[in-house]
Amino acid sequence: MPFPPASRATGTPAILTGRDMVLLSLAFLAAYLPIDWLTFIHPRPSLNITPWNPPAGLYMALLLWTGARGLPMVYATLILADLVVRGHPASIASLLLSNLAIVAGYGAAAHVLRHRVAIGLALNRVRDVGWLVGVTFLSAAVVAPLFVGVFVLDGALPASDLPTLAFQYWLGDAIGIAVVTPFVLLLHRPDQTPAWSVPKTPTAAQTAAIAAALLLVFLPIGDGQFNLFYVLFLPLVWVAVSHGLPGAVLAALAIQSGLIAGLQAIGLPLGAVVYHQTLMLALAITALFLGALVSERREIEVRLREHQTELAHLSRLTVTGEMASALAHELNQPLLAAISYARAAQRLLEDNDTPPRAHELIDKAVIQAERAGEVIRGLRTFLSKGSLQLAPESAGEILRETLTLVRGDAAYNRVQLRVDMAEPLPLVLCDRIQIEQVLLNLVHNSIEAIAAADSPVREVVLRVRATPPAGLTFEVEDSGPGVSAGMVEHLYSPFATTKPAGMGLGLPICRSIVESHGGRLWLGRTGSTGSVFQVFLPAARSDTRPSHDPDR
């Protein structure tokens, strides 16, 4: 691509570097073994068949991040955990085949979620949560009988227990994925900066409500314990409505952990644990969908407010455009008159003994007046949405004219101008006057930023580079204070400005001009040492011709 795509947090799977893969793999291994050891309850002949399996949520999240590249790491970790945590009394063949069934089943689920349905890993839509729950639960229903069936064929388990144990295995994985995978996906987002972030936690009152609900669940009220299980829905709904999906995920994880700890403490039989875990699965799914619904609604409300603000700005910009169009029309007449008077003065001076310097100055005045007329005609065309007068132009000539117009301003503010141009360069297809105005605006902004901040280094660098095969890219780099963090998101919003006398229309108009040429204007970099604005424009044709040195 000739320029980077606009940055936005889509939640789609990010492209991970080798370093990212190594860090994720190490973090996965460091977390998986302790969690597997802590949460392995009610073992069936030391096999990984349990109604509570958080490690499944861990490797599902890893596979969603890494895709097929994470399969070897997951497979090796599963085998290591079976040997270290459970001792795995069955044969080596069953060890390898059972874990192969897990990796194949969940690897296929991750592939579908990453590529077939393009799930947003940010999980900020109900649709994303629906696909995550549906695909992973279906894959768990396929993996469970395959996993248990391997041990039945190996003789480690009786065939009569296959349905019951397969259901227990499916329940454990479904609970682990529903509770842990969303939490891990919200905890680490490779497509954003910073990649690691802690979801917003419930308030102290909400945390106390969760603890009180868990206490009520385990109190022996009525005929026995767990008669008040559905009380757990109350704090969960409260947190989900207050904090959306991140809060709901944390609340579900806290409730699930407290539930398992309580069941272990009171020593309920496996059958009772399975029953209550089935209820917990319904609770976790409710938390996911309710939280996603709240988050999606809030996102829609934010977009709606932004759209309303944009409409208000557009209305103001329309009024400004009408005023500018009228002003351009009025200015065009005196400019034409000034050019006529200057030409007449030249003819009168031709017969007299006039110094050559006077003729030169009048010529320059006429040239600049004609240029002003071209600028005004171009502005009227732009404001009236007329057709652009595109022609093949030399990038070097564009830079040369821009430097000529801006040198006085730079000298007044003691700012050094420097050109960095790699040859040969293709001809660029553009309206030369409009593109010169865009570059002129960017350079003026840089000079004003340097002057206002009284930067110790006072330099503006204009660069132009070929971007084969599509065109070329202009860059305006300055040594100023950079764009403030609060302005980065509003650079192209009409009337957004940091200048005391600024109107905030320069960059929005510049971007509109560049985009009307089929190009793009964007902020390439900003920081305390300066900013870089970049302008991409398409080439006139595939062949290239050297541009002239703009300083000649």
Secondary structure in CASP SS format (residue, H / E / C, confidence):
PFRMAT SS
TARGET T0000
AUTHOR 0000-0000-0000
METHOD secondary structure of the structure
MODEL  1
M C 1.00
P C 1.00
F C 1.00
P C 1.00
P C 1.00
A C 1.00
S C 1.00
R C 1.00
A C 1.00
T C 1.00
G C 1.00
T C 1.00
P C 1.00
A C 1.00
I C 1.00
L C 1.00
T C 1.00
G H 1.00
R H 1.00
D H 1.00
M H 1.00
V H 1.00
L H 1.00
L H 1.00
S H 1.00
L H 1.00
A H 1.00
F H 1.00
L H 1.00
A H 1.00
A H 1.00
Y H 1.00
L H 1.00
P H 1.00
I H 1.00
D H 1.00
W H 1.00
L H 1.00
T H 1.00
F C 1.00
I C 1.00
H C 1.00
P C 1.00
R E 1.00
P C 1.00
S C 1.00
L E 1.00
N C 1.00
I C 1.00
T C 1.00
P C 1.00
W C 1.00
N C 1.00
P H 1.00
P H 1.00
A H 1.00
G H 1.00
L H 1.00
Y H 1.00
M H 1.00
A H 1.00
L H 1.00
L H 1.00
L H 1.00
W H 1.00
T H 1.00
G H 1.00
A H 1.00
R H 1.00
G H 1.00
L H 1.00
P H 1.00
M H 1.00
V H 1.00
Y H 1.00
A H 1.00
T H 1.00
L H 1.00
I H 1.00
L H 1.00
A H 1.00
D H 1.00
L H 1.00
V H 1.00
V H 1.00
R H 1.00
G C 1.00
H C 1.00
P C 1.00
A C 1.00
S C 1.00
I H 1.00
A H 1.00
S H 1.00
L H 1.00
L H 1.00
L H 1.00
S H 1.00
N H 1.00
L H 1.00
A H 1.00
I H 1.00
V H 1.00
A H 1.00
G H 1.00
Y H 1.00
G H 1.00
A H 1.00
A H 1.00
A H 1.00
H H 1.00
V H 1.00
L H 1.00
R H 1.00
H H 1.00
R H 1.00
V C 1.00
A C 1.00
I C 1.00
G C 1.00
L C 1.00
A C 1.00
L C 1.00
N C 1.00
R C 1.00
V H 1.00
R H 1.00
D H 1.00
V H 1.00
G H 1.00
W H 1.00
L H 1.00
V H 1.00
G H 1.00
V H 1.00
T H 1.00
F H 1.00
L H 1.00
S H 1.00
A H 1.00
A H 1.00
V H 1.00
V H 1.00
A H 1.00
P H 1.00
L H 1.00
F H 1.00
V H 1.00
G H 1.00
V H 1.00
F H 1.00
V H 1.00
L H 1.00
D H 1.00
G C 1.00
A C 1.00
L C 1.00
P C 1.00
A H 1.00
S H 1.00
D H 1.00
L H 1.00
P H 1.00
T H 1.00
L H 1.00
A H 1.00
F H 1.00
Q H 1.00
Y H 1.00
W H 1.00
L H 1.00
G H 1.00
D H 1.00
A H 1.00
I H 1.00
G H 1.00
I H 1.00
A H 1.00
V H 1.00
V H 1.00
T H 1.00
P H 1.00
F H 1.00
V H 1.00
L H 1.00
L H 1.00
L H 1.00
H E 1.00
R C 1.00
P C 1.00
D C 1.00
Q C 1.00
T C 1.00
P C 1.00
A C 1.00
W E 1.00
S C 1.00
V C 1.00
P C 1.00
K C 1.00
T C 1.00
P C 1.00
T C 1.00
A H 1.00
A H 1.00
Q H 1.00
T H 1.00
A H 1.00
A H 1.00
I H 1.00
A H 1.00
A H 1.00
A H 1.00
L H 1.00
L H 1.00
L H 1.00
V H 1.00
F H 1.00
L C 1.00
P C 1.00
I E 1.00
G C 1.00
D C 1.00
G E 1.00
Q C 1.00
F C 1.00
N C 1.00
L C 1.00
F H 1.00
Y H 1.00
V H 1.00
L H 1.00
F H 1.00
L H 1.00
P H 1.00
L H 1.00
V H 1.00
W H 1.00
V H 1.00
A H 1.00
V H 1.00
S H 1.00
H H 1.00
G H 1.00
L H 1.00
P H 1.00
G H 1.00
A H 1.00
V H 1.00
L H 1.00
A H 1.00
A H 1.00
L H 1.00
A H 1.00
I H 1.00
Q H 1.00
S H 1.00
G H 1.00
L H 1.00
I H 1.00
A H 1.00
G H 1.00
L H 1.00
Q H 1.00
A H 1.00
I H 1.00
G C 1.00
L C 1.00
P C 1.00
L H 1.00
G H 1.00
A H 1.00
V H 1.00
V H 1.00
Y H 1.00
H H 1.00
Q H 1.00
T H 1.00
L H 1.00
M H 1.00
L H 1.00
A H 1.00
L H 1.00
A H 1.00
I H 1.00
T H 1.00
A H 1.00
L H 1.00
F H 1.00
L H 1.00
G H 1.00
A H 1.00
L H 1.00
V H 1.00
S H 1.00
E H 1.00
R H 1.00
R H 1.00
E H 1.00
I H 1.00
E H 1.00
V H 1.00
R H 1.00
L H 1.00
R H 1.00
E H 1.00
H H 1.00
Q H 1.00
T H 1.00
E H 1.00
L H 1.00
A H 1.00
H H 1.00
L H 1.00
S H 1.00
R H 1.00
L H 1.00
T H 1.00
V H 1.00
T H 1.00
G H 1.00
E H 1.00
M H 1.00
A H 1.00
S H 1.00
A H 1.00
L H 1.00
A H 1.00
H H 1.00
E H 1.00
L H 1.00
N H 1.00
Q H 1.00
P H 1.00
L H 1.00
L H 1.00
A H 1.00
A H 1.00
I H 1.00
S H 1.00
Y H 1.00
A H 1.00
R H 1.00
A H 1.00
A H 1.00
Q H 1.00
R H 1.00
L H 1.00
L H 1.00
E C 1.00
D C 1.00
N C 1.00
D C 1.00
T C 1.00
P C 1.00
P H 1.00
R H 1.00
A H 1.00
H H 1.00
E H 1.00
L H 1.00
I H 1.00
D H 1.00
K H 1.00
A H 1.00
V H 1.00
I H 1.00
Q H 1.00
A H 1.00
E H 1.00
R H 1.00
A H 1.00
G H 1.00
E H 1.00
V H 1.00
I H 1.00
R H 1.00
G H 1.00
L H 1.00
R H 1.00
T H 1.00
F H 1.00
L H 1.00
S C 1.00
K C 1.00
G C 1.00
S C 1.00
L C 1.00
Q C 1.00
L C 1.00
A E 1.00
P E 1.00
E E 1.00
S C 1.00
A H 1.00
G H 1.00
E H 1.00
I H 1.00
L H 1.00
R H 1.00
E H 1.00
T H 1.00
L H 1.00
T H 1.00
L H 1.00
V H 1.00
R H 1.00
G H 1.00
D H 1.00
A H 1.00
A H 1.00
Y H 1.00
N C 1.00
R C 1.00
V C 1.00
Q E 1.00
L E 1.00
R E 1.00
V E 1.00
D E 1.00
M E 1.00
A C 1.00
E C 1.00
P C 1.00
L E 1.00
P C 1.00
L C 1.00
V E 1.00
L E 1.00
C E 1.00
D C 1.00
R H 1.00
I H 1.00
Q H 1.00
I H 1.00
E H 1.00
Q H 1.00
V H 1.00
L H 1.00
L H 1.00
N H 1.00
L H 1.00
V H 1.00
H H 1.00
N H 1.00
S H 1.00
I H 1.00
E H 1.00
A H 1.00
I H 1.00
A H 1.00
A H 1.00
A H 1.00
D C 1.00
S C 1.00
P C 1.00
V C 1.00
R C 1.00
E E 1.00
V E 1.00
V E 1.00
L E 1.00
R E 1.00
V E 1.00
R E 1.00
A E 1.00
T E 1.00
P C 1.00
P C 1.00
A C 1.00
G E 1.00
L E 1.00
T E 1.00
F E 1.00
E E 1.00
V E 1.00
E E 1.00
D E 1.00
S C 1.00
G C 1.00
P C 1.00
G C 1.00
V C 1.00
S C 1.00
A H 1.00
G H 1.00
M H 1.00
V H 1.00
E C 1.00
H C 1.00
L C 1.00
Y C 1.00
S C 1.00
P C 1.00
F C 1.00
A C 1.00
T C 1.00
T C 1.00
K C 1.00
P C 1.00
A C 1.00
G C 1.00
M C 1.00
G C 1.00
L C 1.00
G H 1.00
L H 1.00
P H 1.00
I H 1.00
C H 1.00
R H 1.00
S H 1.00
I H 1.00
V H 1.00
E H 1.00
S H 1.00
H C 1.00
G C 1.00
G C 1.00
R E 1.00
L E 1.00
W E 1.00
L E 1.00
G E 1.00
R E 1.00
T E 1.00
G E 1.00
S C 1.00
T C 1.00
G E 1.00
S E 1.00
V E 1.00
F E 1.00
Q E 1.00
V E 1.00
F E 1.00
L E 1.00
P E 1.00
A E 1.00
A C 1.00
R C 1.00
S C 1.00
D C 1.00
T C 1.00
R E 1.00
P C 1.00
S C 1.00
H C 1.00
D C 1.00
P C 1.00
D C 1.00
R C 1.00
END
